[in-house]
Amino acid sequence: MDTIYQNICGIRKNKNRDGEKHIWEEIEDDSKDGTTIPLEAFPVKIQEMAKVLVEYENYNQDYLLVSMLSAVATAIGNTCQIKIKGCWTSSPILYIILVGRPGVGKTPPLDFAFKPIRAHDYKLLKKYKEDDEAYSLFMEKRKNRKFSYSQSEIPEIPILQRTVISDFTPEALMQAHNVNQRGIVAFVDEIMGMFNTVNQYSKGQLIEQLLTAHSGKPLDITRCSLDIPVHIEQPCINIIGTTQTKRVHELVDKGYSDNGLIDRILFSYPKRHTISPWQLHVTEDGYDGRVCFDQWEMVVNAILSLPCHYDEETGVVVPRVINFTTEAQEHFFEWRNQTVEYINNIKDDALIDGRIMKTHLNTARLALVIQMMRWACGEAGNGYVDIKSVKAAIQLSDYFEECYARLQKYMAIDSIKPEKKILLDGLEQKFTTADALKVGEEMGLSERSVMYTLTDLLTMKVVRKIKRGEYEKLQ
């Protein structure tokens, strides 16, 4: 059977008379050295779509595929959870930020990925309007004493359910989730705007709620403005947004490194920073922009059609628990235990990276997302998570951690306080404690201040300790 890509594009390598590469071929070349998102981690149907959209719509492959992951995680919501170990289960909650310079094309692929979910929300809105009109009409008729009706004929008060929440206050976000227990996504194009307004509305409590929600623990919100306190037993809030490279340091400035929020965020930061040029395509290529969207809509709608079960007495959502296959669980545990062994071999607590101990949770969630994506593409079942999905999730986890590592110089250097930066600038690439004390003395700093500064620079991963008393700059 011909693939989507072959149907739309044909085999055009022979058609390219000037010998130049197609955009997607260049991306495949880049992937050989691990500089871009692993395309092979995705279902074949998604790979084909990505190739077409990269070439014809000029989408960045990393942003497109990561946005698709977020959209699928949102579509799954609380319909099912992955059983990680024992009684520990988790919904597919992913906090994702697409990072890049202005104009590199972060928003278009993000909009494409979520278009089917927005269409789903529009249907819910349309039904709400119809129900609200019918309810208002009934209540108007009810004023007439001659109007007879039975108790069973009284319609329920219509409630609008939404999945994509873009313009919101913290209270409105939680209210939306309270109404839609299946799950919601905070979809914010310029996500720093959301973080900048956090304190304005909630004195930082939204961040605490997001930290709690990411762990899957129940949320309780009590406000004077709320008639009834909100309790969300099984939170499932996804986050997806964009920001410019030069602004990522604001996350550190706001203290989100100290409270652990950064450690929970998956960053997509493509190594290719250039904007792909637009290309003319001959009409016989047969490209139709609807084809890829229709295919993607079918994938998302298949996942949206998954039933969401609720407890009959409490009305609380009850996700279906999905297990790893034996082979997949063994592979996942072995991978996780390698990290544990690495951490256990670190003797200095100041050198332990809290982020690395959270990667297994996001990786398990990614495995569930990939499994459901493969099922919706007709390439796997949905009653388990197999080893192929686990291996794909580990590949994606490595990709996200590579992106995070490359963003460290923007997070750390731009957020270093002036006196610390002066001390750092006065040191060679490799230096000793004695060197740092000497530069600090010239700056008028005490020995204690210099040692505190070194500890901070180690924690921020601006420098690393080679061995006792010897350091190396990482930025």
C-alpha positions in Angstrom: 0.0 0.0 0.0 1.3 3.5 -0.9 2.0 5.7 2.0 0.4 9.2 2.5 3.7 10.7 1.6 4.0 8.8 -1.6 0.4 9.5 -2.5 0.8 13.2 -2.1 4.4 13.8 -3.2 5.3 10.8 -5.4 8.9 9.8 -5.6 10.3 13.2 -6.5 14.0 12.7 -6.1 14.2 12.0 -9.8 12.1 15.1 -10.5 14.5 17.4 -8.8 16.5 18.4 -11.9 18.8 20.8 -10.1 19.9 18.2 -7.6 19.0 20.2 -4.4 17.7 18.3 -1.4 14.1 18.5 -0.2 13.7 20.0 3.3 12.6 16.7 4.8 15.6 15.0 3.4 17.9 17.5 5.1 16.0 16.9 8.4 16.5 13.1 8.0 20.2 13.8 7.5 20.3 15.8 10.7 18.6 13.1 12.7 21.5 10.8 12.1 23.6 12.6 14.7 20.8 13.0 17.2 20.4 16.7 16.7 16.6 16.6 16.1 13.6 14.8 17.5 13.7 11.0 16.7 11.2 10.6 13.9 11.3 6.8 14.2 9.8 7.0 17.7 6.5 7.9 16.1 3.9 5.7 14.3 4.6 5.3 10.6 1.5 7.3 9.7 2.6 10.2 11.8 6.1 10.1 10.2 4.5 10.4 6.8 2.4 13.3 7.8 5.4 15.1 9.3 7.4 14.7 6.1 4.6 16.2 4.1 3.9 19.1 6.5 7.5 20.0 6.9 8.0 20.2 3.2 4.8 21.9 2.1 3.7 23.9 5.1 7.3 24.8 6.2 6.6 23.4 9.7 9.5 22.8 12.0 9.6 19.0 12.5 10.5 19.2 16.3 7.7 21.7 17.0 5.2 19.7 15.0 5.8 16.3 16.5 6.1 17.7 20.1 2.8 19.6 19.6 1.2 16.3 18.4 2.4 14.6 21.6 0.7 17.3 23.6 -2.5 17.1 21.6 -2.7 13.3 22.0 -2.0 13.5 25.8 -4.8 16.1 26.0 -7.2 13.9 24.0 -6.4 10.9 26.3 -6.9 12.9 29.4 -8.3 10.8 32.3 -9.8 8.1 30.1 -6.8 5.9 31.0 -3.7 5.8 33.1 -0.4 4.0 32.9 0.4 1.7 35.8 4.0 2.5 36.6 4.6 0.3 39.7 2.5 -1.2 42.4 -0.5 1.1 43.0 1.3 4.0 41.3 -0.7 5.1 38.2 -0.5 8.3 36.2 -2.6 10.2 33.6 -0.7 11.6 30.6 0.1 15.0 32.1 2.8 16.8 30.1 4.0 20.4 30.7 5.7 21.4 27.4 7.3 24.7 26.2 8.4 25.2 22.6 11.5 27.4 22.6 13.1 29.3 19.7 14.0 32.7 18.3 11.3 35.0 17.0 9.9 34.0 13.6 11.3 30.5 13.6 7.7 29.0 13.4 6.6 27.8 16.7 2.9 28.6 16.5 1.7 27.2 13.1 2.5 23.6 13.9 1.1 24.0 17.4 -2.2 25.3 16.0 -2.3 22.5 13.5 -1.9 19.8 16.2 -4.7 21.2 18.3 -7.1 22.0 15.5 -9.1 18.8 15.9 -9.5 19.4 19.6 -10.7 23.0 19.0 -13.2 21.6 16.5 -14.4 19.2 19.3 -14.7 22.1 21.7 -16.7 24.0 19.1 -19.2 21.1 18.9 -19.5 21.2 22.7 -20.1 25.0 22.5 -22.8 24.6 19.8 -24.6 21.9 21.9 -24.4 24.1 25.0 -26.0 27.0 23.1 -28.8 24.8 21.9 -29.3 23.4 25.4 -29.2 26.8 27.0 -31.8 28.1 24.6 -34.1 25.1 25.3 -33.6 25.6 29.0 -34.4 29.3 28.8 -37.5 28.6 26.8 -38.7 26.0 29.3 -38.1 28.3 32.2 -40.1 31.0 30.4 -43.0 28.7 29.8 -42.9 27.6 33.4 -44.0 31.1 34.4 -47.3 30.5 32.8 -49.6 28.8 35.4 -51.4 26.9 32.7 -48.2 25.3 31.5 -48.2 21.7 32.9 -45.1 19.5 33.1 -43.8 16.6 35.1 -40.7 16.7 37.3 -38.8 14.5 34.8 -39.4 17.0 32.0 -37.4 19.8 33.8 -34.1 20.1 31.8 -30.8 20.2 33.6 -29.0 23.5 33.8 -26.6 23.4 30.8 -22.9 23.5 31.6 -20.3 24.4 29.1 -17.4 22.0 28.9 -14.1 23.0 27.3 -10.8 21.3 26.7 -8.6 24.0 25.4 -8.2 26.9 27.8 -6.3 29.9 26.5 -7.3 33.1 28.1 -7.9 32.5 31.8 -7.4 33.4 35.4 -6.2 30.7 37.8 -9.7 30.3 39.2 -11.2 30.0 35.8 -8.7 27.3 34.8 -9.6 25.2 37.8 -13.3 25.8 37.4 -13.0 24.6 33.8 -11.3 21.5 35.0 -13.9 21.0 37.7 -16.6 20.9 34.9 -14.5 18.8 32.6 -13.0 16.0 34.7 -11.8 14.2 31.6 -9.0 16.8 31.4 -8.0 20.2 30.0 -5.0 21.9 28.4 -3.7 25.3 29.2 -2.8 26.4 25.7 -0.8 29.6 25.8 1.1 30.9 22.8 3.5 33.2 24.7 3.6 31.3 27.9 5.7 33.8 29.8 2.6 36.0 29.8 0.8 33.4 31.9 3.7 33.2 34.3 3.9 36.9 34.6 0.3 37.2 35.6 0.3 34.4 38.1 1.0 36.6 41.1 -1.5 39.2 39.9 -4.4 36.8 40.4 -3.4 34.2 42.9 -0.2 35.3 44.8 1.6 32.3 43.3 -0.9 29.7 44.3 -1.4 28.6 40.6 2.2 27.4 40.5 1.5 25.3 43.7 -1.6 23.9 42.1 0.3 23.1 38.9 3.0 21.3 40.9 0.3 19.3 42.7 -1.6 18.6 39.5 1.5 17.3 37.8 2.0 14.7 40.5 -1.7 13.7 40.1 -2.7 14.6 43.7 -6.1 16.0 44.4 -6.7 19.7 44.2 -8.7 21.8 46.6 -9.5 25.4 45.8 -11.3 27.7 48.2 -11.8 31.3 47.3 -14.2 34.1 48.5 -15.2 34.5 44.9 -16.3 30.8 44.6 -19.8 29.9 45.7 -18.8 26.3 46.3 -15.2 25.2 47.0 -13.7 23.2 44.1 -12.3 19.7 44.7 -10.7 17.9 41.8 -9.9 14.3 42.9 -8.1 13.3 39.7 -6.5 16.3 38.1 -5.3 16.0 34.5 -4.0 19.4 33.3 -1.7 19.5 30.2 0.3 22.7 29.4 1.6 23.7 26.0 3.1 27.0 25.1 5.8 28.9 23.3 8.6 31.3 24.3 11.6 33.0 22.9 15.1 31.7 23.7 16.1 35.0 25.3 13.2 34.8 27.8 13.7 31.3 29.2 15.9 32.7 32.0 12.7 34.3 33.4 11.7 30.9 34.6 14.8 30.8 36.9 14.3 34.5 37.8 10.8 33.7 39.1 12.1 30.9 41.3 10.7 28.0 39.3 14.0 26.2 39.5 13.9 26.3 43.3 10.3 25.0 43.6 10.9 22.3 41.0 8.5 23.5 38.3 11.3 23.7 35.7 12.2 20.1 36.4 8.7 19.0 35.4 8.7 20.9 32.1 9.7 19.3 28.8 11.4 21.8 26.5 11.6 21.5 22.7 14.5 23.5 21.5 15.5 22.4 17.9 19.2 22.6 17.1 18.4 24.1 13.8 17.7 27.8 14.5 17.3 29.0 10.9 14.0 29.6 9.2 13.4 27.3 6.3 12.9 29.1 3.0 9.6 28.8 1.1 9.8 26.7 -2.0 7.7 26.6 -5.1 6.1 23.2 -5.9 4.8 22.1 -9.3 1.0 21.4 -9.4 1.5 17.8 -10.5 2.8 17.0 -7.0 -0.9 16.8 -6.1 -0.6 18.3 -2.7 -3.8 19.0 -0.9 -3.5 20.6 2.5 -6.7 18.9 3.7 -5.3 15.4 3.3 -2.9 15.6 6.2 -5.4 17.4 8.4 -8.1 14.9 7.7 -5.7 12.1 8.6 -4.6 13.8 11.8 -8.2 14.6 12.7 -9.1 10.9 12.4 -6.2 10.0 14.8 -7.2 12.6 17.4 -10.9 11.8 17.1 -10.3 8.1 17.6 -8.7 9.0 20.9 -11.4 11.5 21.8 -13.9 8.8 21.3 -12.4 6.7 24.2 -15.0 6.5 26.9 -14.4 8.3 30.2 -15.9 6.4 33.1 -17.2 7.9 36.3 -18.1 6.5 39.7 -21.9 6.2 40.0 -22.1 7.4 43.6 -19.5 10.2 43.7 -19.4 11.2 40.0 -15.6 11.2 40.2 -13.7 10.1 37.1 -12.3 6.6 37.2 -9.6 6.1 34.6 -8.9 2.7 33.0 -5.6 1.4 34.2 -3.2 0.2 31.5 -0.2 -2.1 32.4 3.1 -2.4 30.7 3.7 -5.8 29.1 6.2 -7.9 31.0 8.9 -7.2 28.4 8.2 -3.5 28.4 8.2 -3.2 32.2 11.5 -5.0 32.5 13.0 -2.6 29.9 11.6 0.4 31.6 12.7 -0.7 35.1 16.2 -1.4 33.8 16.4 2.0 32.2 15.2 3.7 35.3 17.6 1.8 37.6 20.6 3.0 35.6 19.6 6.5 36.6 19.3 5.4 40.2 22.7 3.8 40.1 24.2 7.0 38.7 22.6 9.1 41.5 23.7 6.7 44.2 27.3 7.1 43.1 27.2 10.8 43.7 28.7 11.6 47.1 28.1 15.4 47.2 24.4 16.2 47.7 25.0 19.6 46.1 25.7 17.9 42.8 22.5 15.9 42.6 20.2 17.1 39.9 16.6 16.9 41.0 15.4 16.9 37.4 17.0 13.5 36.6 14.8 11.8 39.2 11.7 13.1 37.6 12.4 11.9 34.0 11.0 8.4 34.6 7.5 9.8 35.4 7.4 11.8 32.2 8.9 8.9 30.2 6.1 6.5 31.5 3.5 9.1 30.4 5.2 9.5 27.0 5.0 5.7 26.6 1.2 5.8 27.2 0.9 8.6 24.7 2.9 6.8 22.0 0.9 3.6 22.6 -2.4 5.4 22.1 -1.1 7.3 19.1 0.0 3.9 17.6 -3.4 2.4 18.3 -5.2 5.4 16.7 -3.0 4.9 13.7 -4.0 1.2 13.5 -0.5 0.1 14.4 -1.0 -1.4 17.9 -3.5 -2.3 20.6 -4.7 0.0 23.4 -5.0 -2.5 26.2 -1.3 -2.4 27.2 1.9 -0.5 26.7 4.4 -2.6 24.8 8.2 -2.4 24.6 8.1 -0.5 21.3 6.3 2.4 23.0 8.7 2.2 26.0 11.7 2.4 23.7 10.2 5.3 21.8 9.4 7.1 25.1 13.0 6.7 26.2 14.2 8.1 22.9 11.9 11.1 23.3 13.0 11.6 26.9 16.6 11.7 25.8 15.6 14.3 23.2 13.9 16.5 25.7 16.8 16.3 28.1 19.2 17.2 25.3 17.1 20.3 24.6 17.1 21.2 28.3 20.8 20.8 28.5 21.3 23.2 25.5 19.0 25.7 27.1 21.0 25.8 30.3 23.2 28.6 29.1 20.2 30.8 28.6 18.6 29.8 31.9 21.7 30.1 34.0 24.0 32.9 32.5 21.2 35.4 32.0 19.9 34.9 35.5 23.2 35.1 37.4 23.4 38.1 39.7 26.0 40.7 38.6 28.5 40.0 41.4 28.5 36.3 40.7 28.9 36.9 37.0 31.9 39.1 37.7 33.5 36.4 39.8 32.8 33.8 37.1 34.2 36.1 34.3 37.4 36.5 36.3 38.1 32.7 36.3 39.7 30.6 33.6 37.8 27.8 31.9 39.3 25.4 34.4 40.0 26.7 37.9 40.6 25.7 41.5 39.1 26.8 44.8 42.2 28.8 45.4 41.8 30.6 42.1 38.2 31.5 43.0 39.2 32.8 46.4 41.9 34.9 44.9 39.5 36.5 42.4 37.0 37.0 45.2 39.5 38.7 47.4 40.3 41.1 44.6 36.5 41.9 44.4 36.4 42.4 48.2 34.4 39.2 48.8 34.9 37.1 51.9 35.9 33.5 51.7 32.4 32.4 52.8 30.8 34.5 50.1 33.0 32.9 47.4 32.2 29.4 48.7 28.5 30.2 48.7 28.8 31.5 45.1 30.6 28.4 44.0 27.8 26.2 45.5 25.2 28.3 43.7 27.1 28.0 40.4 27.3 24.3 40.8 23.6 24.0 41.5 22.8 26.2 38.5 25.0 24.0 36.4 27.1 26.9 35.3 30.2 25.1 36.5 30.9 21.4 37.4 33.2 19.9 39.9 36.0 17.8 38.3 37.3 16.6 41.6 37.8 18.0 45.0 38.9 21.6 44.7 38.9 21.7 40.9 36.1 23.0 38.7 35.2 23.6 35.0 32.9 26.2 33.4 30.1 24.6 31.5 28.8 27.7 29.7 
